[in-house]
Amino acid sequence: MKIVLAGGGSGGHFYPLIAVAEALEDITKEKKLIDPELFYIGPEPFDSVSLLEHEIEYRPSTAGKLRRYPSILNVFDAFKTAAGIIRSIFQLFSIYPDVIFSTGGFAAFPTLYAARLLAIPVIIYDADAKPGRVSLWSARFARWVALAHPDAAKQFPEKYLAKIARTGHPIRKELEAPAKEGGHEFLKLESVVPTVFIMGGSMGATTLNEVVLDALPTLLERYNVVHQTGSANLEEVGSLASVILKDSRYASRYRSFGLLNALALRMTAGISSLVVSRAGSGTIFEIAAWGIPSILIPIPTEISHDQTENAFSYARMGASAVLEQKNLTPHLLVAEIERIMNDQGLHASMSAAAKSFARPDAAQKIAAIIVETALEHAPR
């Protein structure tokens, strides 16, 4: 059984592939099937170590972005995409997989186009409340379409609804459950005050970082603050924080990290009472799986339409509050944190709504469909 994974470009597209690969390993062991041969086709992987850990063979292919604004780069990237399609045709022909699983995004397009030409079965997954263009296009010929958000299905033509299922978001096993013990000791934080976790994403969020730094003296009077700044911003944020907190008796309540690894994320989630975050779909589903109330600050629509849709879709479930970046100030951020933290009933209802939104078995559901499709397609 040969399975090709396509997607990537960002962690939100890449890590669901890894979560599904983990579930495929479990299903084949449970059903006593031969271990599948897994391949990843696309541009440079977001996390090459994860591919090695799961014995996923990498086959490089180029893919160009299609920007939503006029740019000469669109012309150059069109040639990159064309080259990627040609290369993917040869790669798929040499592998001839039984099924292709895609998480969408520009990185998946050449592989999906080649799969359509070669009549290889395709299963697609889209994480966003407003599905991306690659997912909407590939739904025409996909066998199945898995969606994370309840609002996403209505974006597809009605004739495709029979092959659409809301599965939730595949989350890696190591991130599904927060660590219940040892978090305060691991992070060297006080256990007598609640903890607020600020997640700026893998690339960080400069505006969010600036607002958090301005709000720090007030926040630290009542909370621990764990701040994921983004790797590129860690040094600058750390320097500014040391100046801001130079004479503060609460400086020991603040911890900043560039990008937390899986263990640090689980430890931090285990002691956090509230998460303040950007609104990437993968991040939202991780927060939901942890059952933690949140404040989402989506990237502005003119930069990314996905995050605003994701944030409000999640907020409608009652699990989160949304602050738009154009309105974000230190005073407003502190006031919203206080509003949620000081109302035990609201905090409890948001936590319950988060847990109900999460679909912890999403990876297993998708993997089961992939295996079923692969077995149907495999030569007998």
C-alpha positions in Angstrom: 0.0 0.0 0.0 1.6 3.2 -1.2 0.3 6.6 0.0 1.4 10.1 -1.1 1.0 13.0 1.2 0.7 16.5 -0.3 0.4 19.9 1.3 2.8 21.9 3.5 4.1 25.4 3.0 3.1 26.2 6.6 2.7 24.2 9.8 -1.1 24.4 9.5 -0.9 22.4 6.2 2.0 20.2 7.2 1.3 18.9 10.7 -2.1 17.4 9.9 -0.2 15.2 7.4 2.0 14.0 10.2 -1.0 13.4 12.5 -2.7 11.3 9.8 0.6 9.4 9.2 0.6 8.5 12.9 -3.0 7.3 12.6 -2.2 5.2 9.5 0.6 3.5 11.5 -1.9 2.6 14.2 -4.6 1.3 11.8 -2.3 -0.9 9.8 -1.0 -2.5 13.1 -4.6 -2.9 14.4 -5.8 -4.5 11.1 -2.5 -6.5 10.8 -1.8 -5.0 7.4 1.6 -4.5 5.8 3.0 -1.1 6.8 2.2 1.5 4.2 4.9 3.1 2.1 4.5 6.9 2.8 5.8 9.6 0.5 5.7 13.4 0.8 5.8 15.4 -2.4 6.1 19.1 -2.3 8.5 22.0 -1.7 10.9 21.9 1.2 9.1 20.3 4.2 8.1 22.5 7.1 9.6 20.0 9.5 11.9 17.5 7.9 12.6 15.8 11.3 9.0 14.6 11.5 9.3 13.0 8.1 12.3 11.0 9.2 10.6 10.0 12.5 7.7 8.5 10.6 9.8 7.0 7.7 8.1 9.3 5.1 10.2 9.5 2.0 10.5 13.0 0.6 10.3 13.7 -3.1 11.0 17.4 -3.9 8.7 19.3 -6.2 8.3 23.1 -6.9 5.1 25.0 -6.4 4.4 28.7 -6.9 2.0 30.9 -5.0 -0.9 32.7 -6.5 -1.2 36.0 -4.7 -4.5 37.8 -4.3 -3.0 41.1 -5.4 -1.2 42.1 -8.7 2.4 41.1 -8.6 5.1 40.2 -11.1 5.9 37.3 -8.8 2.7 35.6 -9.9 4.2 35.3 -13.4 7.4 33.8 -12.2 5.5 31.5 -9.8 3.3 30.3 -12.7 6.4 28.8 -14.3 7.4 27.2 -11.0 4.0 25.6 -10.7 4.2 24.3 -14.3 7.6 22.8 -13.6 6.2 21.3 -10.4 3.3 19.6 -12.3 5.7 18.1 -14.9 8.0 16.8 -12.1 5.0 15.5 -10.1 3.7 13.5 -13.1 7.0 11.7 -13.3 7.2 11.2 -9.6 3.7 9.8 -9.3 4.2 7.6 -12.3 7.3 6.1 -10.7 5.5 5.5 -7.4 2.0 5.0 -8.7 0.4 5.3 -5.2 -2.9 3.8 -4.3 -4.2 7.1 -2.9 -3.1 10.7 -2.4 -4.0 12.6 0.7 -3.8 16.4 0.5 -4.2 19.2 3.1 -4.4 21.8 0.4 -2.4 25.0 -0.1 -0.3 26.1 -3.0 2.3 23.3 -2.2 -0.3 20.6 -3.0 -1.5 21.9 -6.4 1.1 20.3 -8.7 0.7 16.9 -7.1 -3.1 17.1 -7.2 -3.0 18.2 -10.9 -0.7 15.3 -11.8 -3.0 12.9 -9.8 -6.0 14.0 -11.8 -4.1 13.3 -15.1 -3.0 9.9 -13.9 -6.5 9.0 -12.4 -5.1 8.3 -9.0 -7.7 8.5 -6.1 -7.5 11.7 -4.1 -8.7 12.5 -0.6 -8.6 16.1 0.5 -8.8 17.8 3.9 -9.3 21.5 4.5 -8.7 23.1 7.9 -10.3 26.5 7.4 -13.8 27.9 7.9 -13.4 29.3 4.4 -11.8 26.6 2.3 -8.8 27.5 0.2 -8.9 27.6 -3.6 -6.9 24.4 -4.1 -9.4 22.5 -1.9 -12.4 24.0 -3.7 -10.8 23.1 -7.1 -9.7 19.5 -6.1 -13.1 18.7 -4.6 -14.3 18.3 -8.3 -12.4 15.0 -8.6 -11.7 14.0 -5.0 -13.2 10.7 -3.7 -13.8 12.3 -0.2 -13.5 15.7 1.3 -12.8 16.0 5.0 -13.4 19.4 6.7 -12.5 20.8 10.1 -15.0 23.6 10.5 -18.8 23.3 10.7 -19.1 26.4 8.4 -16.9 25.1 5.6 -19.3 22.7 3.9 -21.6 25.5 2.6 -18.7 26.9 0.6 -18.8 23.9 -1.7 -21.3 23.3 -4.5 -24.3 21.3 -3.3 -23.5 18.4 -5.7 -20.4 17.6 -3.7 -22.1 17.4 -0.3 -22.5 13.6 -0.5 -18.7 13.1 -0.3 -18.1 15.8 2.4 -17.6 14.9 6.1 -16.8 17.1 9.0 -14.0 15.2 10.8 -12.4 17.9 12.8 -8.7 18.7 12.7 -6.0 16.0 12.9 -3.7 16.7 15.8 -0.4 15.0 16.6 -0.7 12.6 19.5 2.0 14.4 21.4 -0.1 17.6 21.5 -3.6 16.1 22.2 -3.5 16.1 26.0 -2.0 18.8 28.2 0.4 17.6 30.9 -1.5 17.6 34.2 1.5 17.8 36.4 4.9 19.4 36.5 4.2 22.5 34.4 5.0 25.1 37.0 8.2 23.3 37.9 9.1 22.8 34.2 8.6 26.5 33.4 9.8 27.8 36.8 6.6 29.7 37.5 4.5 30.4 40.6 1.6 28.1 41.2 -0.3 30.6 43.3 -1.5 32.7 40.3 -3.2 31.7 37.1 -1.3 31.5 33.8 -2.0 33.3 30.6 -0.5 31.7 27.5 0.3 34.1 24.6 0.7 32.2 21.3 2.1 34.3 18.4 2.5 31.4 16.0 5.6 29.9 14.5 6.5 33.1 12.6 5.5 35.3 15.5 3.3 38.3 15.5 5.0 41.7 15.8 1.9 43.7 16.6 0.7 41.2 19.2 4.2 41.1 20.8 4.2 44.9 21.1 0.8 45.0 22.7 1.7 42.2 25.2 4.9 43.9 26.2 3.0 47.2 26.9 0.5 45.2 28.9 3.0 43.1 30.9 3.4 45.3 34.0 -0.4 45.1 34.6 -0.8 41.5 33.6 2.0 40.2 35.9 0.4 41.7 38.9 -2.2 38.9 38.7 -0.9 36.3 36.3 2.0 34.3 35.0 2.6 35.0 31.3 4.1 32.5 29.0 4.9 34.2 25.7 5.6 32.5 22.4 7.1 35.3 20.4 8.2 33.6 17.2 11.8 32.5 16.7 12.8 35.6 14.8 11.4 37.9 17.5 12.7 36.2 20.6 15.9 38.3 21.1 14.2 41.6 20.6 11.2 40.8 22.8 13.5 39.4 25.5 15.6 42.6 25.5 12.5 44.9 25.7 10.9 42.8 28.4 14.0 42.9 30.5 14.0 46.7 30.3 10.2 47.0 31.0 10.4 44.6 34.0 13.8 45.8 35.3 12.4 47.1 38.6 9.3 44.9 38.8 8.9 42.4 41.7 6.8 40.3 39.4 9.5 39.8 36.7 9.8 36.1 37.6 6.2 35.5 36.4 7.2 36.1 32.8 8.7 33.5 30.4 9.3 34.1 26.7 10.1 31.5 24.1 10.7 31.6 20.3 8.8 28.5 19.4 7.8 25.9 22.0 8.4 22.3 21.2 5.8 19.6 21.8 6.8 18.9 25.4 6.9 22.6 26.3 3.5 23.1 24.7 1.9 20.3 26.7 3.4 21.6 29.9 2.3 25.2 29.2 -1.2 24.0 28.2 -1.4 22.0 31.4 -1.2 25.1 33.7 -2.8 27.7 31.4 -6.2 29.2 32.3 -6.5 31.3 29.2 -4.8 31.4 25.7 -4.3 34.6 23.7 -3.5 33.6 20.1 -3.6 34.2 16.4 -6.3 32.2 14.6 -4.7 29.6 12.5 -7.0 26.7 12.2 -4.5 24.2 13.6 -3.9 26.4 16.6 -7.6 26.8 17.2 -8.1 23.0 17.3 -5.2 22.5 19.6 -6.7 25.0 22.0 -10.1 23.3 21.7 -8.5 19.9 22.4 -7.0 21.3 25.6 -10.4 22.7 26.6 -9.0 26.2 27.4 -10.9 29.5 26.9 -9.2 31.8 24.4 -9.0 35.2 23.0 -8.2 35.1 19.2 -6.6 38.0 17.4 -6.7 37.0 13.6 -4.3 38.3 11.1 -6.0 41.2 9.3 -8.2 40.2 6.3 -6.1 42.1 3.8 -3.2 39.8 4.7 -5.0 36.5 5.3 -8.8 35.9 4.8 -8.6 32.5 6.5 -7.9 33.6 10.1 -10.8 36.0 10.5 -13.2 33.4 9.2 -11.7 30.8 11.5 -11.8 33.1 14.6 -15.5 34.0 14.2 -16.5 30.5 13.4 -15.0 29.3 16.6 -16.3 32.3 18.6 -19.9 31.4 17.5 -19.5 28.2 19.4 -19.0 30.2 22.6 -15.4 29.0 23.1 -13.6 32.2 22.4 -13.6 36.0 22.2 -12.3 37.8 19.1 -10.3 41.0 19.1 -9.5 42.5 15.7 -6.0 43.7 15.3 -7.1 47.2 14.2 -8.7 47.7 17.6 -6.1 46.0 19.7 -4.6 48.1 22.5 -2.9 47.0 25.8 -5.8 48.4 27.8 -8.3 46.4 25.7 -6.3 43.2 25.9 -6.0 43.4 29.7 -9.7 44.3 30.0 -10.8 41.2 27.9 -8.5 38.9 29.9 -9.9 40.3 33.1 -13.5 39.9 31.8 -13.0 36.2 31.2 -10.8 35.4 34.1 -13.1 37.2 36.7 -16.3 35.4 35.6 -16.1 31.8 36.7 -19.4 30.9 34.9 -18.2 32.4 31.6 -14.8 30.7 31.9 -16.4 27.3 32.6 -18.9 27.7 29.7 -16.1 28.6 27.3 -14.0 25.6 28.4 -17.0 23.3 27.8 -17.7 24.8 24.4 -14.0 24.4 23.4 -14.1 20.7 24.3 -17.3 20.2 22.4 -15.8 21.8 19.3 -12.8 19.5 19.3 -12.8 16.3 17.4 -10.0 14.2 19.0 -10.5 11.3 16.6 -10.1 13.3 13.4 -6.8 11.7 12.3 -8.2 8.2 12.9 -11.3 8.9 10.8 -9.3 10.3 7.9 -6.8 7.5 8.1 -9.5 4.9 8.0 -10.9 6.5 4.8 -7.4 6.5 3.3 -6.8 2.9 4.0 -10.2 1.9 2.7 -9.6 3.8 -0.5 -6.1 2.4 -0.9 -7.2 -1.2 -0.5 -9.9 -0.7 -3.1 -7.4 0.8 -5.6 -4.6 -1.7 -4.9 -4.0 -4.4 -7.5 -5.4 -7.8 -6.5 
